[in-house]
Amino acid sequence: MDNDIQNILLTEEDIQSRIAELGQILTEDYAGKDPVVIGVMKGVVVFYADMIRQIKTPCEMEFMWISSYEGTDSTGNLIVRRDINADIAGRHVLILEDIYDTGNSLTFVRNHLLQKKPASLKICTLLDKPSRRKPGITLKADYVGFEVPNEFVVGYGLDYNEHYRNLPYIGILKPEVYAD
């Protein structure tokens, strides 16, 4: 797998250090609020597992499974594979996302959850790729781990055709790997 990586963008140490910082911020911001922390599957699973352990205040865990990618491209056609089970009406909600890219999925998830009338709804994304945002998408993440360039990144939960999620770092995939 490592041979398919053009270069490492974020090391395991970079990622863990930033997650610890975000954990401190989220612990302070959600102290006494008993938030529902919603992970958007499946790419978020690695980030979610590390991030939830850094939030040092009681919280409830939930997951949604949304799909919009085929290979390296977002199809724009969102499929809700699994919705949350928790009643979030009047609750403080934090969405954890692996990457904020085109904005289609995250905007859809946010709007979907707002219909359930939470007390508040914020977004924490490990990676933000603003250069890929679709025209008209103005949503901003409340908490961002790293801003990344317009490259196809894999690792730490991010994939190409379901591969590379288990890399402990985030790397840029060699174009020849996905050029076929």
Secondary structure, 3 states (H helix, E strand, C coil): CHHHEEEEEECHHHHHHHHHHHHHHHHHHCCCCCCEEEEEECCCHHHHHHHHCCCCCCCEEEEEEEEEEECCEEEEEEEEEECCCCCCCCCEEEEEEEEECCCHHHHHHHHHHHCCCCCEEEEEEEEECHHHCCCCCCCCCCEEEEECCCCCEEECCECECCECCCCCCEEEECHHHHCC
